[in-house]
Amino acid sequence: MSDGSTNADRLLGARRVVVKIGSALFIDQDTGALDEDWLTALCEDVVWLCESGGQVVLVSSGAVALGARELGIDPRRARLEDNQAAAAAGQILLAHAYHEALRRVELTTAQVLLTLDDSESRRRYLNACRTLLTLLARGAVPVVNENDTVATQELRYGDNDRLAARVAQMVSADCMVLLSDVDGLYTRDPQRNDDAEHVPEVTGIDERIRAMAGGPGSAHGSGGMHTKLDAARIATGAGCRVAITSGRVRRPLKALSEGGRATWFLSTATPAAARKQWIAGTLKPKGSVSVDAGAERALASGRSLLPAGVTDVAGSFERGDAVRVLNRLGVELGRGLIGYSSDEARAIAGKQSDFIASVLGYRGRDEMIHRDDLVLMH
């Protein structure tokens, strides 16, 4: 059921937006040449979103195509190691292209290369999350790509659609836009069926919706739309609304906000609520921390848990694992993602945050559990 919002509401009302860009939109698939005009126009969209009060993360393909041209590799005959070499050569070209385009609109960019393991390992997930959030807080625009140079299985993971969804999870994005060569989901393959109808909104991805993406052998369903549905499922589960829209126009994000055709996948939860639900109901606690009365009052008022308020640490866990938070009587106050391993937590328990570096030999975060990573029981 529609929430009555316009495209502009959904895009400009987002605090944080993840935009996925397929290489076919700005790289000639026959020559490997870069369309600088299209990329410049996209970056004008990025600065427009930032000036509207949002933060933007770009998830971009293109390194392999650029590198293949640079090294003289025929993509049609490339082996895995050829593609890895192309990714290595192309990644620097891709990063340079974004750096130059964003610098022209006075934005700072940063390159972030991720692997699938970075989204599956709790410790590495948390590290990547903190890096992205720090870049955004500093006013930079992260440009994310899969680290294809070290890929050992399929080089491209769902054409970066699912990677974009994982990034949306990491940064608690409100909106994700998948720029594609199609303007959304249709009831049937529009290239083969004149009666195919565009689907403007989806509130739940079930078998009926998946069937619209076509069979694996069809042009419409050769993998592209299926991976976009997978990405939409991941992102909406994290409280992020998703738009699939055409990138075959200049200023595609502005065009979307002005009523451009798209399929919107809506979520019933906010990113914060979805994250809290995931912490409370999905993750299995690996241990516990007990807190004193002062820390209990601080948590009840919405503050983070600092090491000084921790009186005991139980269990064996790593940074990023879920733990139970107990009061002096052993009553569970809540659950959260711990900022330190169990050995580190024991070493700094009861100490002021200023002493963390002298105890551990490095300066970690001030909080044992940040309030954004904590769910209190009611």
PEFEN-V844343 format. One record per residue. N is the residue number from 0. SS is DSSP state (H for helix, E for strand, C for the rest). PHI is phi as a letter, one per 40 degrees, with the letter a starting at -180 (none if undefined). PSI is psi in whole degrees, 0 to 359 (NA if undefined). Layout:
n: {N N}
ss: {SS SS}
phi: {PHI PHI}
psi: {PSI PSI}
This chain:
n: {0 1 2 3 4 5 6 7 8 9 10 11 12 13 14 15 16 17 18 19 20 21 22 23 24 25 26 27 28 29 30 31 32 33 34 35 36 37 38 39 40 41 42 43 44 45 46 47 48 49 50 51 52 53 54 55 56 57 58 59 60 61 62 63 64 65 66 67 68 69 70 71 72 73 74 75 76 77 78 79 80 81 82 83 84 85 86 87 88 89 90 91 92 93 94 95 96 97 98 99 100 101 102 103 104 105 106 107 108 109 110 111 112 113 114 115 116 117 118 119 120 121 122 123 124 125 126 127 128 129 130 131 132 133 134 135 136 137 138 139 140 141 142 143 144 145 146 147 148 149 150 151 152 153 154 155 156 157 158 159 160 161 162 163 164 165 166 167 168 169 170 171 172 173 174 175 176 177 178 179 180 181 182 183 184 185 186 187 188 189 190 191 192 193 194 195 196 197 198 199 200 201 202 203 204 205 206 207 208 209 210 211 212 213 214 215 216 217 218 219 220 221 222 223 224 225 226 227 228 229 230 231 232 233 234 235 236 237 238 239 240 241 242 243 244 245 246 247 248 249 250 251 252 253 254 255 256 257 258 259 260 261 262 263 264 265 266 267 268 269 270 271 272 273 274 275 276 277 278 279 280 281 282 283 284 285 286 287 288 289 290 291 292 293 294 295 296 297 298 299 300 301 302 303 304 305 306 307 308 309 310 311 312 313 314 315 316 317 318 319 320 321 322 323 324 325 326 327 328 329 330 331 332 333 334 335 336 337 338 339 340 341 342 343 344 345 346 347 348 349 350 351 352 353 354 355 356 357 358 359 360 361 362 363 364 365 366 367 368 369 370 371 372 373 374 375 376 377}
ss: {C C C C C C H H H H H H C C C E E E E E E C H H H C E C C C C C C E C H H H H H H H H H H H H H H H H C C C E E E E E E C C H H H H H H H H H C C C H H H C C H H H H H H H H H H H H H H H H H H H H H H H H H C C C E E E E E E E C H H H H H C H H H H H H H H H H H H H H H H C C E E E E E E E C H H H C C C C C C C H H H H H H H H H H H H H C C C C E E E E E E C C C C E E C C C C C C C C C C C E E C E E C C C C H H H H H H C C C C C C C C C C C H H H H H H H H H H H H H H C C C E E E E E E C C C C C H H H H H H C C C C E E E E C C C C C H H H H H H H H H H H C C C C C E E E E E C H H H H H H H H C C C C E E H H H E E E E E E C C C C C C E E E E E C C C C C E E E E E E C C C C H H H H H H H C C C C H H H H H H H H C C C C C C E E E C H H H E E E C C}
phi: {none c c g c c d c d c c c c c c a b b b b b c c c c b b c c c b g c c c c c c c c c c c c c c c c c c c c h b b b b b b b c h c c c c c c c c c g c c d c b c c d c c c c c c c c c c c c c c c c c c d c c c c c b g b c b a c b b b b d c c c b c d c c d c c c d c c c c c c c c c g c b c b b a c c c c b c b b c c b c g f g c c c c c c c d c d c f c c a b b c c b c b b h c b c a c c c b b c c c b c b c a b b a c b c c c c c c c g c c c c c c b c h d c c c c c c c c c c c c c c g b c b b b a c b c b c f c c c c c c c h d c a b b b c b c b c d c c c c c c c c c b b c c c b a a b b b c c c c c c c c c c g c c c c d c c c b a b b g b a b d g c c b c b b c c c g c c c i b a c c c a c c c c c c c b d g b c c c c d c c c c g a c c c c c c b c c c b b b c c b}
psi: {134 146 3 2 150 169 318 318 314 327 307 342 358 134 328 129 133 128 122 130 119 147 330 343 331 8 126 120 344 319 340 10 146 134 91 327 317 316 321 318 321 318 333 324 320 313 327 317 318 319 339 1 6 168 145 134 130 132 110 132 178 343 316 317 316 318 325 318 317 322 357 33 134 111 332 339 11 138 174 314 331 316 323 319 319 320 319 316 323 334 322 327 319 314 319 319 316 321 313 316 319 329 328 334 18 41 144 139 162 139 131 118 126 154 169 326 330 337 351 324 125 316 314 326 314 320 314 318 312 322 313 316 325 318 315 318 332 2 11 159 104 135 110 139 158 144 76 338 330 11 137 348 233 133 321 127 92 33 35 2 310 327 318 320 321 321 320 321 313 317 7 51 148 333 139 132 121 103 125 180 2 159 27 192 140 157 331 172 112 341 342 346 114 337 10 135 138 140 108 328 145 128 355 132 100 188 329 317 319 326 331 336 350 167 165 342 357 157 322 332 32 3 327 307 327 317 329 323 320 317 318 321 315 312 315 329 338 12 17 127 151 138 131 120 166 136 10 33 158 146 58 329 320 321 321 315 334 15 12 146 138 162 123 131 116 148 147 355 162 160 319 316 319 320 317 319 321 317 315 322 348 316 137 123 139 352 198 158 138 145 158 179 323 318 323 317 322 318 320 335 7 15 167 164 119 155 327 333 1 128 339 150 128 147 178 120 165 165 131 349 160 139 158 145 120 150 188 336 3 9 133 120 331 188 149 171 119 143 357 159 168 320 318 319 319 322 327 358 132 357 152 150 331 342 1 313 319 330 313 342 2 158 105 196 154 330 141 315 120 147 331 340 17 135 121 144 142 NA}
